[in-house]
């Protein structure tokens, strides 16, 4: 966690947090693929990108994890450089 805030000074902010703030509750990993116990879920997967790339959207695709294709949700990003 200590690395994340420091990357912003190199123009590499966590794009999800930049777009959604800290009030947004999201996750990319949960302990199992059954009914999700959200308090145990974590947001381990991030995209760090320059503000100059103009990120416009960022979201997590939970369907892939739910289908058992991975134990992590995919992170999707839209840019308008």
PDB file of N, CA, C and O in Angstrom:
ATOM      1  N   UNK A   1       0.814  -1.204   0.000  1.00  0.00           N
ATOM      2  CA  UNK A   1       0.000   0.000   0.000  1.00  0.00           C
ATOM      3  C   UNK A   1       0.855   1.265   0.000  1.00  0.00           C
ATOM      4  O   UNK A   1       0.425   2.292  -0.526  1.00  0.00           O
ATOM      5  N   UNK A   2       2.038   1.215   0.569  1.00  0.00           N
ATOM      6  CA  UNK A   2       2.866   2.414   0.621  1.00  0.00           C
ATOM      7  C   UNK A   2       3.347   2.859  -0.748  1.00  0.00           C
ATOM      8  O   UNK A   2       3.660   4.035  -0.934  1.00  0.00           O
ATOM      9  N   UNK A   3       3.412   1.957  -1.704  1.00  0.00           N
ATOM     10  CA  UNK A   3       3.879   2.286  -3.049  1.00  0.00           C
ATOM     11  C   UNK A   3       2.835   3.122  -3.789  1.00  0.00           C
ATOM     12  O   UNK A   3       3.198   4.032  -4.533  1.00  0.00           O
ATOM     13  N   UNK A   4       1.567   2.837  -3.604  1.00  0.00           N
ATOM     14  CA  UNK A   4       0.510   3.457  -4.405  1.00  0.00           C
ATOM     15  C   UNK A   4       0.508   4.981  -4.360  1.00  0.00           C
ATOM     16  O   UNK A   4       0.504   5.600  -5.424  1.00  0.00           O
ATOM     17  N   UNK A   5       0.512   5.618  -3.198  1.00  0.00           N
ATOM     18  CA  UNK A   5       0.509   7.081  -3.197  1.00  0.00           C
ATOM     19  C   UNK A   5       1.780   7.687  -3.796  1.00  0.00           C
ATOM     20  O   UNK A   5       1.723   8.763  -4.391  1.00  0.00           O
ATOM     21  N   UNK A   6       2.907   7.026  -3.650  1.00  0.00           N
ATOM     22  CA  UNK A   6       4.166   7.537  -4.148  1.00  0.00           C
ATOM     23  C   UNK A   6       4.270   7.562  -5.665  1.00  0.00           C
ATOM     24  O   UNK A   6       5.032   8.354  -6.219  1.00  0.00           O
ATOM     25  N   UNK A   7       3.517   6.708  -6.340  1.00  0.00           N
ATOM     26  CA  UNK A   7       3.578   6.676  -7.800  1.00  0.00           C
ATOM     27  C   UNK A   7       2.974   7.928  -8.428  1.00  0.00           C
ATOM     28  O   UNK A   7       3.352   8.294  -9.541  1.00  0.00           O
ATOM     29  N   UNK A   8       2.059   8.583  -7.751  1.00  0.00           N
ATOM     30  CA  UNK A   8       1.425   9.785  -8.293  1.00  0.00           C
ATOM     31  C   UNK A   8       2.451  10.882  -8.559  1.00  0.00           C
ATOM     32  O   UNK A   8       2.298  11.651  -9.508  1.00  0.00           O
ATOM     33  N   UNK A   9       3.488  10.962  -7.742  1.00  0.00           N
ATOM     34  CA  UNK A   9       4.501  11.997  -7.962  1.00  0.00           C
ATOM     35  C   UNK A   9       5.305  11.742  -9.237  1.00  0.00           C
ATOM     36  O   UNK A   9       6.001  12.641  -9.710  1.00  0.00           O
ATOM     37  N   UNK A  10       5.224  10.535  -9.804  1.00  0.00           N
ATOM     38  CA  UNK A  10       5.863  10.207 -11.072  1.00  0.00           C
ATOM     39  C   UNK A  10       4.843  10.175 -12.213  1.00  0.00           C
ATOM     40  O   UNK A  10       5.096   9.583 -13.262  1.00  0.00           O
ATOM     41  N   UNK A  11       3.696  10.812 -12.002  1.00  0.00           N
ATOM     42  CA  UNK A  11       2.606  10.855 -12.978  1.00  0.00           C
ATOM     43  C   UNK A  11       2.082   9.456 -13.290  1.00  0.00           C
ATOM     44  O   UNK A  11       1.772   9.143 -14.440  1.00  0.00           O
ATOM     45  N   UNK A  12       1.986   8.617 -12.257  1.00  0.00           N
ATOM     46  CA  UNK A  12       1.420   7.287 -12.395  1.00  0.00           C
ATOM     47  C   UNK A  12       0.394   7.027 -11.294  1.00  0.00           C
ATOM     48  O   UNK A  12       0.590   6.141 -10.463  1.00  0.00           O
ATOM     49  N   UNK A  13      -0.700   7.793 -11.281  1.00  0.00           N
ATOM     50  CA  UNK A  13      -1.702   7.566 -10.244  1.00  0.00           C
ATOM     51  C   UNK A  13      -2.495   6.284 -10.495  1.00  0.00           C
ATOM     52  O   UNK A  13      -2.546   5.778 -11.616  1.00  0.00           O
ATOM     53  N   UNK A  14      -3.098   5.780  -9.451  1.00  0.00           N
ATOM     54  CA  UNK A  14      -4.056   4.682  -9.533  1.00  0.00           C
ATOM     55  C   UNK A  14      -5.295   5.252 -10.224  1.00  0.00           C
ATOM     56  O   UNK A  14      -6.017   6.058  -9.638  1.00  0.00           O
ATOM     57  N   UNK A  15      -5.540   4.840 -11.455  1.00  0.00           N
ATOM     58  CA  UNK A  15      -6.577   5.467 -12.264  1.00  0.00           C
ATOM     59  C   UNK A  15      -7.969   5.224 -11.696  1.00  0.00           C
ATOM     60  O   UNK A  15      -8.816   6.115 -11.764  1.00  0.00           O
ATOM     61  N   UNK A  16      -8.230   4.043 -11.137  1.00  0.00           N
ATOM     62  CA  UNK A  16      -9.554   3.796 -10.559  1.00  0.00           C
ATOM     63  C   UNK A  16      -9.836   4.812  -9.456  1.00  0.00           C
ATOM     64  O   UNK A  16     -10.919   5.396  -9.417  1.00  0.00           O
ATOM     65  N   UNK A  17      -8.877   5.027  -8.562  1.00  0.00           N
ATOM     66  CA  UNK A  17      -9.072   5.983  -7.464  1.00  0.00           C
ATOM     67  C   UNK A  17      -9.152   7.423  -7.985  1.00  0.00           C
ATOM     68  O   UNK A  17      -9.908   8.232  -7.448  1.00  0.00           O
ATOM     69  N   UNK A  18      -8.397   7.738  -9.001  1.00  0.00           N
ATOM     70  CA  UNK A  18      -8.447   9.085  -9.573  1.00  0.00           C
ATOM     71  C   UNK A  18      -9.840   9.378 -10.133  1.00  0.00           C
ATOM     72  O   UNK A  18     -10.349  10.489  -9.987  1.00  0.00           O
ATOM     73  N   UNK A  19     -10.453   8.383 -10.771  1.00  0.00           N
ATOM     74  CA  UNK A  19     -11.765   8.580 -11.377  1.00  0.00           C
ATOM     75  C   UNK A  19     -12.923   8.435 -10.393  1.00  0.00           C
ATOM     76  O   UNK A  19     -13.933   9.128 -10.518  1.00  0.00           O
ATOM     77  N   UNK A  20     -12.779   7.531  -9.407  1.00  0.00           N
ATOM     78  CA  UNK A  20     -13.907   7.198  -8.524  1.00  0.00           C
ATOM     79  C   UNK A  20     -13.740   7.653  -7.084  1.00  0.00           C
ATOM     80  O   UNK A  20     -14.702   7.636  -6.316  1.00  0.00           O
ATOM     81  N   UNK A  21     -12.533   8.060  -6.705  1.00  0.00           N
ATOM     82  CA  UNK A  21     -12.290   8.474  -5.331  1.00  0.00           C
ATOM     83  C   UNK A  21     -12.230   7.294  -4.376  1.00  0.00           C
ATOM     84  O   UNK A  21     -12.332   6.136  -4.782  1.00  0.00           O
ATOM     85  N   UNK A  22     -12.062   7.610  -3.103  1.00  0.00           N
ATOM     86  CA  UNK A  22     -11.929   6.559  -2.089  1.00  0.00           C
ATOM     87  C   UNK A  22     -13.266   6.092  -1.535  1.00  0.00           C
ATOM     88  O   UNK A  22     -13.312   5.105  -0.800  1.00  0.00           O
ATOM     89  N   UNK A  23     -14.345   6.771  -1.866  1.00  0.00           N
ATOM     90  CA  UNK A  23     -15.649   6.324  -1.401  1.00  0.00           C
ATOM     91  C   UNK A  23     -16.143   5.115  -2.199  1.00  0.00           C
ATOM     92  O   UNK A  23     -17.002   4.374  -1.721  1.00  0.00           O
ATOM     93  N   UNK A  24     -15.616   4.908  -3.398  1.00  0.00           N
ATOM     94  CA  UNK A  24     -16.033   3.774  -4.233  1.00  0.00           C
ATOM     95  C   UNK A  24     -15.512   2.473  -3.626  1.00  0.00           C
ATOM     96  O   UNK A  24     -14.325   2.350  -3.324  1.00  0.00           O
ATOM     97  N   UNK A  25     -16.391   1.526  -3.454  1.00  0.00           N
ATOM     98  CA  UNK A  25     -16.029   0.201  -2.937  1.00  0.00           C
ATOM     99  C   UNK A  25     -15.952  -0.754  -4.119  1.00  0.00           C
ATOM    100  O   UNK A  25     -16.958  -1.017  -4.778  1.00  0.00           O
ATOM    101  N   UNK A  26     -14.777  -1.265  -4.385  1.00  0.00           N
ATOM    102  CA  UNK A  26     -14.582  -2.194  -5.498  1.00  0.00           C
ATOM    103  C   UNK A  26     -13.524  -3.193  -5.088  1.00  0.00           C
ATOM    104  O   UNK A  26     -12.772  -2.951  -4.143  1.00  0.00           O
ATOM    105  N   UNK A  27     -13.456  -4.306  -5.780  1.00  0.00           N
ATOM    106  CA  UNK A  27     -12.506  -5.362  -5.455  1.00  0.00           C
ATOM    107  C   UNK A  27     -12.156  -6.118  -6.728  1.00  0.00           C
ATOM    108  O   UNK A  27     -12.892  -6.059  -7.714  1.00  0.00           O
ATOM    109  N   UNK A  28     -11.027  -6.833  -6.708  1.00  0.00           N
ATOM    110  CA  UNK A  28     -10.621  -7.652  -7.842  1.00  0.00           C
ATOM    111  C   UNK A  28     -10.346  -9.098  -7.440  1.00  0.00           C
ATOM    112  O   UNK A  28     -10.101  -9.942  -8.301  1.00  0.00           O
ATOM    113  N   UNK A  29     -10.385  -9.387  -6.157  1.00  0.00           N
ATOM    114  CA  UNK A  29     -10.147 -10.747  -5.677  1.00  0.00           C
ATOM    115  C   UNK A  29     -11.012 -11.005  -4.456  1.00  0.00           C
ATOM    116  O   UNK A  29     -11.170 -10.139  -3.596  1.00  0.00           O
ATOM    117  N   UNK A  30     -11.569 -12.205  -4.391  1.00  0.00           N
ATOM    118  CA  UNK A  30     -12.328 -12.654  -3.218  1.00  0.00           C
ATOM    119  C   UNK A  30     -11.825 -14.041  -2.832  1.00  0.00           C
ATOM    120  O   UNK A  30     -11.269 -14.751  -3.669  1.00  0.00           O
ATOM    121  N   UNK A  31     -12.012 -14.432  -1.577  1.00  0.00           N
ATOM    122  CA  UNK A  31     -11.457 -15.700  -1.096  1.00  0.00           C
ATOM    123  C   UNK A  31     -11.919 -16.935  -1.868  1.00  0.00           C
ATOM    124  O   UNK A  31     -11.164 -17.900  -1.980  1.00  0.00           O
ATOM    125  N   UNK A  32     -13.140 -16.927  -2.403  1.00  0.00           N
ATOM    126  CA  UNK A  32     -13.631 -18.083  -3.154  1.00  0.00           C
ATOM    127  C   UNK A  32     -14.510 -17.609  -4.305  1.00  0.00           C
ATOM    128  O   UNK A  32     -14.762 -16.413  -4.452  1.00  0.00           O
ATOM    129  N   UNK A  33     -14.968 -18.538  -5.106  1.00  0.00           N
ATOM    130  CA  UNK A  33     -15.804 -18.189  -6.252  1.00  0.00           C
ATOM    131  C   UNK A  33     -17.281 -18.370  -5.953  1.00  0.00           C
ATOM    132  O   UNK A  33     -18.116 -18.195  -6.840  1.00  0.00           O
ATOM    133  N   UNK A  34     -17.614 -18.716  -4.722  1.00  0.00           N
ATOM    134  CA  UNK A  34     -19.011 -18.872  -4.339  1.00  0.00           C
ATOM    135  C   UNK A  34     -19.610 -17.516  -4.008  1.00  0.00           C
ATOM    136  O   UNK A  34     -19.140 -16.491  -4.501  1.00  0.00           O
ATOM    137  N   UNK A  35     -20.645 -17.504  -3.176  1.00  0.00           N
ATOM    138  CA  UNK A  35     -21.224 -16.211  -2.775  1.00  0.00           C
ATOM    139  C   UNK A  35     -20.148 -15.334  -2.152  1.00  0.00           C
ATOM    140  O   UNK A  35     -19.414 -15.774  -1.267  1.00  0.00           O
ATOM    141  N   UNK A  36     -20.059 -14.122  -2.605  1.00  0.00           N
ATOM    142  CA  UNK A  36     -18.947 -13.265  -2.218  1.00  0.00           C
ATOM    143  C   UNK A  36     -19.131 -12.664  -0.832  1.00  0.00           C
ATOM    144  O   UNK A  36     -20.152 -12.053  -0.516  1.00  0.00           O
ATOM    145  N   UNK A  37     -18.116 -12.861  -0.036  1.00  0.00           N
ATOM    146  CA  UNK A  37     -18.060 -12.273   1.290  1.00  0.00           C
ATOM    147  C   UNK A  37     -17.276 -10.968   1.135  1.00  0.00           C
ATOM    148  O   UNK A  37     -16.066 -10.931   1.361  1.00  0.00           O
ATOM    149  N   UNK A  38     -17.976  -9.899   0.746  1.00  0.00           N
ATOM    150  CA  UNK A  38     -17.337  -8.644   0.349  1.00  0.00           C
ATOM    151  C   UNK A  38     -16.350  -8.105   1.382  1.00  0.00           C
ATOM    152  O   UNK A  38     -15.317  -7.577   0.972  1.00  0.00           O
ATOM    153  N   UNK A  39     -16.589  -8.198   2.684  1.00  0.00           N
ATOM    154  CA  UNK A  39     -15.569  -7.675   3.612  1.00  0.00           C
ATOM    155  C   UNK A  39     -14.199  -8.350   3.466  1.00  0.00           C
ATOM    156  O   UNK A  39     -13.186  -7.748   3.820  1.00  0.00           O
ATOM    157  N   UNK A  40     -14.147  -9.567   2.960  1.00  0.00           N
ATOM    158  CA  UNK A  40     -12.872 -10.257   2.767  1.00  0.00           C
ATOM    159  C   UNK A  40     -12.283 -10.010   1.389  1.00  0.00           C
ATOM    160  O   UNK A  40     -11.140 -10.389   1.133  1.00  0.00           O
ATOM    161  N   UNK A  41     -13.031  -9.386   0.502  1.00  0.00           N
ATOM    162  CA  UNK A  41     -12.556  -9.118  -0.856  1.00  0.00           C
ATOM    163  C   UNK A  41     -11.557  -7.959  -0.837  1.00  0.00           C
ATOM    164  O   UNK A  41     -11.657  -7.052  -0.010  1.00  0.00           O
ATOM    165  N   UNK A  42     -10.597  -8.002  -1.758  1.00  0.00           N
ATOM    166  CA  UNK A  42      -9.535  -6.993  -1.827  1.00  0.00           C
ATOM    167  C   UNK A  42      -9.407  -6.462  -3.252  1.00  0.00           C
ATOM    168  O   UNK A  42      -9.747  -7.153  -4.213  1.00  0.00           O
ATOM    169  N   UNK A  43      -8.921  -5.248  -3.381  1.00  0.00           N
ATOM    170  CA  UNK A  43      -8.628  -4.667  -4.694  1.00  0.00           C
ATOM    171  C   UNK A  43      -7.120  -4.744  -4.895  1.00  0.00           C
ATOM    172  O   UNK A  43      -6.393  -3.784  -4.642  1.00  0.00           O
ATOM    173  N   UNK A  44      -6.662  -5.920  -5.360  1.00  0.00           N
ATOM    174  CA  UNK A  44      -5.234  -6.142  -5.574  1.00  0.00           C
ATOM    175  C   UNK A  44      -4.768  -5.650  -6.935  1.00  0.00           C
ATOM    176  O   UNK A  44      -3.595  -5.319  -7.105  1.00  0.00           O
ATOM    177  N   UNK A  45      -5.669  -5.598  -7.899  1.00  0.00           N
ATOM    178  CA  UNK A  45      -5.292  -5.294  -9.276  1.00  0.00           C
ATOM    179  C   UNK A  45      -5.567  -3.829  -9.590  1.00  0.00           C
ATOM    180  O   UNK A  45      -6.663  -3.329  -9.337  1.00  0.00           O
ATOM    181  N   UNK A  46      -4.575  -3.149 -10.140  1.00  0.00           N
ATOM    182  CA  UNK A  46      -4.640  -1.708 -10.392  1.00  0.00           C
ATOM    183  C   UNK A  46      -4.116  -1.409 -11.790  1.00  0.00           C
ATOM    184  O   UNK A  46      -3.395  -2.210 -12.385  1.00  0.00           O
ATOM    185  N   UNK A  47      -4.491  -0.247 -12.298  1.00  0.00           N
ATOM    186  CA  UNK A  47      -3.877   0.301 -13.501  1.00  0.00           C
ATOM    187  C   UNK A  47      -3.304   1.659 -13.115  1.00  0.00           C
ATOM    188  O   UNK A  47      -4.010   2.516 -12.584  1.00  0.00           O
ATOM    189  N   UNK A  48      -2.021   1.842 -13.388  1.00  0.00           N
ATOM    190  CA  UNK A  48      -1.351   3.109 -13.133  1.00  0.00           C
ATOM    191  C   UNK A  48      -1.039   3.729 -14.488  1.00  0.00           C
ATOM    192  O   UNK A  48      -0.406   3.093 -15.330  1.00  0.00           O
ATOM    193  N   UNK A  49      -1.475   4.953 -14.702  1.00  0.00           N
ATOM    194  CA  UNK A  49      -1.277   5.572 -16.016  1.00  0.00           C
ATOM    195  C   UNK A  49      -1.123   7.076 -15.883  1.00  0.00           C
ATOM    196  O   UNK A  49      -1.677   7.705 -14.982  1.00  0.00           O
ATOM    197  N   UNK A  50      -0.364   7.624 -16.796  1.00  0.00           N
ATOM    198  CA  UNK A  50      -0.140   9.060 -16.830  1.00  0.00           C
ATOM    199  C   UNK A  50      -1.453   9.808 -17.042  1.00  0.00           C
ATOM    200  O   UNK A  50      -2.324   9.362 -17.789  1.00  0.00           O
ATOM    201  N   UNK A  51      -1.579  10.942 -16.380  1.00  0.00           N
ATOM    202  CA  UNK A  51      -2.747  11.803 -16.557  1.00  0.00           C
ATOM    203  C   UNK A  51      -2.826  12.264 -18.009  1.00  0.00           C
ATOM    204  O   UNK A  51      -3.918  12.519 -18.518  1.00  0.00           O
ATOM    205  N   UNK A  52      -1.679  12.375 -18.681  1.00  0.00           N
ATOM    206  CA  UNK A  52      -1.644  12.806 -20.086  1.00  0.00           C
ATOM    207  C   UNK A  52      -2.349  11.827 -21.018  1.00  0.00           C
ATOM    208  O   UNK A  52      -2.737  12.202 -22.124  1.00  0.00           O
ATOM    209  N   UNK A  53      -2.520  10.582 -20.589  1.00  0.00           N
ATOM    210  CA  UNK A  53      -3.282   9.625 -21.392  1.00  0.00           C
ATOM    211  C   UNK A  53      -4.787   9.872 -21.299  1.00  0.00           C
ATOM    212  O   UNK A  53      -5.562   9.272 -22.043  1.00  0.00           O
ATOM    213  N   UNK A  54      -5.197  10.745 -20.395  1.00  0.00           N
ATOM    214  CA  UNK A  54      -6.596  11.123 -20.202  1.00  0.00           C
ATOM    215  C   UNK A  54      -7.505   9.911 -19.979  1.00  0.00           C
ATOM    216  O   UNK A  54      -8.367   9.622 -20.809  1.00  0.00           O
ATOM    217  N   UNK A  55      -7.317   9.204 -18.864  1.00  0.00           N
ATOM    218  CA  UNK A  55      -8.213   8.089 -18.580  1.00  0.00           C
ATOM    219  C   UNK A  55      -9.642   8.602 -18.357  1.00  0.00           C
ATOM    220  O   UNK A  55      -9.856   9.560 -17.614  1.00  0.00           O
ATOM    221  N   UNK A  56     -10.608   7.959 -19.003  1.00  0.00           N
ATOM    222  CA  UNK A  56     -11.999   8.404 -18.915  1.00  0.00           C
ATOM    223  C   UNK A  56     -12.900   7.414 -18.201  1.00  0.00           C
ATOM    224  O   UNK A  56     -13.977   7.791 -17.739  1.00  0.00           O
ATOM    225  N   UNK A  57     -12.488   6.161 -18.099  1.00  0.00           N
ATOM    226  CA  UNK A  57     -13.315   5.155 -17.420  1.00  0.00           C
ATOM    227  C   UNK A  57     -12.423   4.020 -16.937  1.00  0.00           C
ATOM    228  O   UNK A  57     -11.403   3.704 -17.549  1.00  0.00           O
ATOM    229  N   UNK A  58     -12.832   3.415 -15.827  1.00  0.00           N
ATOM    230  CA  UNK A  58     -12.122   2.264 -15.274  1.00  0.00           C
ATOM    231  C   UNK A  58     -13.120   1.438 -14.494  1.00  0.00           C
ATOM    232  O   UNK A  58     -13.847   1.968 -13.653  1.00  0.00           O
ATOM    233  N   UNK A  59     -13.162   0.138 -14.767  1.00  0.00           N
ATOM    234  CA  UNK A  59     -14.094  -0.735 -14.060  1.00  0.00           C
ATOM    235  C   UNK A  59     -13.528  -2.143 -14.005  1.00  0.00           C
ATOM    236  O   UNK A  59     -12.566  -2.464 -14.702  1.00  0.00           O
ATOM    237  N   UNK A  60     -14.129  -2.978 -13.173  1.00  0.00           N
ATOM    238  CA  UNK A  60     -13.716  -4.359 -12.986  1.00  0.00           C
ATOM    239  C   UNK A  60     -14.774  -5.284 -13.573  1.00  0.00           C
ATOM    240  O   UNK A  60     -15.971  -5.085 -13.365  1.00  0.00           O
ATOM    241  N   UNK A  61     -14.319  -6.302 -14.312  1.00  0.00           N
ATOM    242  CA  UNK A  61     -15.207  -7.311 -14.878  1.00  0.00           C
ATOM    243  C   UNK A  61     -15.207  -8.526 -13.963  1.00  0.00           C
ATOM    244  O   UNK A  61     -14.258  -9.311 -13.967  1.00  0.00           O
ATOM    245  N   UNK A  62     -16.259  -8.680 -13.189  1.00  0.00           N
ATOM    246  CA  UNK A  62     -16.335  -9.776 -12.225  1.00  0.00           C
ATOM    247  C   UNK A  62     -16.841 -11.067 -12.843  1.00  0.00           C
ATOM    248  O   UNK A  62     -16.669 -12.135 -12.254  1.00  0.00           O
ATOM    249  N   UNK A  63     -17.460 -10.999 -14.012  1.00  0.00           N
ATOM    250  CA  UNK A  63     -18.014 -12.202 -14.634  1.00  0.00           C
ATOM    251  C   UNK A  63     -16.947 -13.250 -14.915  1.00  0.00           C
ATOM    252  O   UNK A  63     -17.188 -14.443 -14.732  1.00  0.00           O
ATOM    253  N   UNK A  64     -15.774 -12.820 -15.356  1.00  0.00           N
ATOM    254  CA  UNK A  64     -14.711 -13.768 -15.675  1.00  0.00           C
ATOM    255  C   UNK A  64     -14.279 -14.543 -14.433  1.00  0.00           C
ATOM    256  O   UNK A  64     -14.069 -15.755 -14.490  1.00  0.00           O
ATOM    257  N   UNK A  65     -14.151 -13.845 -13.323  1.00  0.00           N
ATOM    258  CA  UNK A  65     -13.788 -14.510 -12.060  1.00  0.00           C
ATOM    259  C   UNK A  65     -14.928 -15.421 -11.624  1.00  0.00           C
ATOM    260  O   UNK A  65     -14.699 -16.542 -11.169  1.00  0.00           O
ATOM    261  N   UNK A  66     -16.152 -14.932 -11.767  1.00  0.00           N
ATOM    262  CA  UNK A  66     -17.324 -15.722 -11.382  1.00  0.00           C
ATOM    263  C   UNK A  66     -17.472 -16.995 -12.195  1.00  0.00           C
ATOM    264  O   UNK A  66     -18.024 -17.980 -11.704  1.00  0.00           O
ATOM    265  N   UNK A  67     -16.990 -16.993 -13.432  1.00  0.00           N
ATOM    266  CA  UNK A  67     -17.048 -18.174 -14.299  1.00  0.00           C
ATOM    267  C   UNK A  67     -15.885 -19.131 -14.039  1.00  0.00           C
ATOM    268  O   UNK A  67     -15.809 -20.199 -14.646  1.00  0.00           O
ATOM    269  N   UNK A  68     -14.994 -18.751 -13.149  1.00  0.00           N
ATOM    270  CA  UNK A  68     -13.866 -19.612 -12.806  1.00  0.00           C
ATOM    271  C   UNK A  68     -12.704 -19.519 -13.783  1.00  0.00           C
ATOM    272  O   UNK A  68     -11.814 -20.369 -13.747  1.00  0.00           O
ATOM    273  N   UNK A  69     -12.679 -18.503 -14.666  1.00  0.00           N
ATOM    274  CA  UNK A  69     -11.595 -18.361 -15.623  1.00  0.00           C
ATOM    275  C   UNK A  69     -10.332 -17.793 -14.984  1.00  0.00           C
ATOM    276  O   UNK A  69      -9.240 -17.931 -15.536  1.00  0.00           O
ATOM    277  N   UNK A  70     -10.476 -17.159 -13.832  1.00  0.00           N
ATOM    278  CA  UNK A  70      -9.354 -16.618 -13.074  1.00  0.00           C
ATOM    279  C   UNK A  70      -9.821 -16.441 -11.637  1.00  0.00           C
ATOM    280  O   UNK A  70     -11.022 -16.442 -11.367  1.00  0.00           O
ATOM    281  N   UNK A  71      -8.893 -16.291 -10.730  1.00  0.00           N
ATOM    282  CA  UNK A  71      -9.294 -15.965  -9.358  1.00  0.00           C
ATOM    283  C   UNK A  71      -9.271 -14.457  -9.128  1.00  0.00           C
ATOM    284  O   UNK A  71      -9.487 -14.000  -8.006  1.00  0.00           O
ATOM    285  N   UNK A  72      -9.009 -13.673 -10.192  1.00  0.00           N
ATOM    286  CA  UNK A  72      -9.039 -12.214 -10.129  1.00  0.00           C
ATOM    287  C   UNK A  72      -9.992 -11.684 -11.191  1.00  0.00           C
ATOM    288  O   UNK A  72     -10.141 -12.279 -12.259  1.00  0.00           O
ATOM    289  N   UNK A  73     -10.629 -10.573 -10.893  1.00  0.00           N
ATOM    290  CA  UNK A  73     -11.455  -9.880 -11.879  1.00  0.00           C
ATOM    291  C   UNK A  73     -10.550  -9.071 -12.804  1.00  0.00           C
ATOM    292  O   UNK A  73      -9.512  -8.561 -12.381  1.00  0.00           O
ATOM    293  N   UNK A  74     -10.949  -8.961 -14.056  1.00  0.00           N
ATOM    294  CA  UNK A  74     -10.187  -8.158 -15.011  1.00  0.00           C
ATOM    295  C   UNK A  74     -10.428  -6.677 -14.741  1.00  0.00           C
ATOM    296  O   UNK A  74     -11.507  -6.286 -14.294  1.00  0.00           O
ATOM    297  N   UNK A  75      -9.412  -5.855 -15.017  1.00  0.00           N
ATOM    298  CA  UNK A  75      -9.533  -4.404 -14.909  1.00  0.00           C
ATOM    299  C   UNK A  75      -9.559  -3.846 -16.332  1.00  0.00           C
ATOM    300  O   UNK A  75      -8.705  -4.176 -17.155  1.00  0.00           O
ATOM    301  N   UNK A  76     -10.555  -2.994 -16.610  1.00  0.00           N
ATOM    302  CA  UNK A  76     -10.703  -2.429 -17.946  1.00  0.00           C
ATOM    303  C   UNK A  76     -10.578  -0.910 -17.837  1.00  0.00           C
ATOM    304  O   UNK A  76     -11.067  -0.302 -16.885  1.00  0.00           O
ATOM    305  N   UNK A  77      -9.917  -0.306 -18.827  1.00  0.00           N
ATOM    306  CA  UNK A  77      -9.654   1.115 -18.809  1.00  0.00           C
ATOM    307  C   UNK A  77      -9.937   1.704 -20.188  1.00  0.00           C
ATOM    308  O   UNK A  77      -9.611   1.092 -21.205  1.00  0.00           O
ATOM    309  N   UNK A  78     -10.535   2.874 -20.223  1.00  0.00           N
ATOM    310  CA  UNK A  78     -10.687   3.649 -21.455  1.00  0.00           C
ATOM    311  C   UNK A  78      -9.831   4.902 -21.355  1.00  0.00           C
ATOM    312  O   UNK A  78      -9.807   5.574 -20.325  1.00  0.00           O
ATOM    313  N   UNK A  79      -9.122   5.208 -22.455  1.00  0.00           N
ATOM    314  CA  UNK A  79      -8.308   6.411 -22.535  1.00  0.00           C
ATOM    315  C   UNK A  79      -8.759   7.250 -23.725  1.00  0.00           C
ATOM    316  O   UNK A  79      -9.270   6.722 -24.712  1.00  0.00           O
ATOM    317  N   UNK A  80      -8.565   8.551 -23.622  1.00  0.00           N
ATOM    318  CA  UNK A  80      -8.751   9.467 -24.740  1.00  0.00           C
ATOM    319  C   UNK A  80      -7.549  10.405 -24.777  1.00  0.00           C
ATOM    320  O   UNK A  80      -7.639  11.563 -24.368  1.00  0.00           O
ATOM    321  N   UNK A  81      -6.392   9.880 -25.284  1.00  0.00           N
ATOM    322  CA  UNK A  81      -5.166  10.693 -25.273  1.00  0.00           C
ATOM    323  C   UNK A  81      -5.286  11.949 -26.128  1.00  0.00           C
ATOM    324  O   UNK A  81      -4.337  12.729 -26.216  1.00  0.00           O
TER     325      UNK A  81
END
